Amino acid sequence: MVAGSPHDRFLIHPEEASMPVRQRFRAQGDDGKEYEILVYVERKDVGGGSYIDLLPQLWTSGGLRVNVVEQGRRYQIVRTGVILESTDPNRF
């Protein structure tokens, strides 16, 4: 999706859906700011006491959705288009 996409408004923030944070890491934005990125993964009950993890969702700690540009290194904030780079060893 492109920054500012109208589809962005249909997403429910993971905290509202009671999804746990699975991972946190830091990234530097091309706007000069540092961001904390939170990785949420929803688990789906497939019956018999078994679960599967669904696709991860990345958000800033300020509530902005983040797309992966290059896994483990580059990301983009959907609404603003800010490119984030991470050298955090805990990155997704």
N, C-alpha and C positions, 0 to 999 in steps of 0.2 A: 504494500500500500504506500501511497505517497503521503508526504507530510501534510497534515491537515485534512486527510481523507474524511469524507462524510461517514464512511463505514466505522470510523473510530468511535462514534457516539453510541454504537450498538454493543460495545464491549462492556462487560461488568468487571470492575476492578476486583482482582482476586481476593482482597481482604473482605469485600462485601459478600463474596461467595464462600468465605471461610476456608480458603486454600492456605496451607502453611507455606512459609518461606523456606525453600530448600537450600538456597545459597545466597550469599551477598558478596559483592566485590565493588571495587572503586574503578572509575574511569574518568579520564580527562576529556572535557569537551573542547571543540574547536572554537568555542566562545570564551575560553579561558577559565571556565568554572570546573570544579570537581563534582562528580555525581556518584551517589551510591546506587548501584543496580541491584534489584531484588529479583530472584528467580523463583517463580511459583510453578508447581507441577500438581495438577489435579489428579486424584486417583479415582478410578472407576471400579465399582464393585461388579465383578463378572460372575458372582455366585460361588457358592461352596467355600466361602471364606477367602477367595482369591481376588486380587486387585491388579489392575494394570495402570501404569502411569501414562497420562495423556501428554500431548505436546506441551513443552514448557512455555510460560509467558514471562517476559521480562518487562519490568517497570522501574522507573526511578523511584527513590524513596519519597519524592514529591508527588507521585501519582501519575506520571506521564509514561505512556506505553513506549517500549523500545523494541526495535527490530534488530536482528543479527545481520550485519553486512559481511563480516568475515569472522567465523566462530573462533573465540578465544582471543580476539584482538580488536575488531572494529564493530561498532554498533551505531544506530541512528535513532534519535528521539523522533517518533512519528509526527507529533504535532508541530515541532519547531524546525525539524530538519537538521538539528545540531548533530555533528558526527562526534562519536565518543571513541577514544582509544584507551585500552587497558593493558597494563603490564602487571597487574595484580596476579599473583600465583594462584589465587582462588577463583579466577574468572571462569565463566561458563564457556 
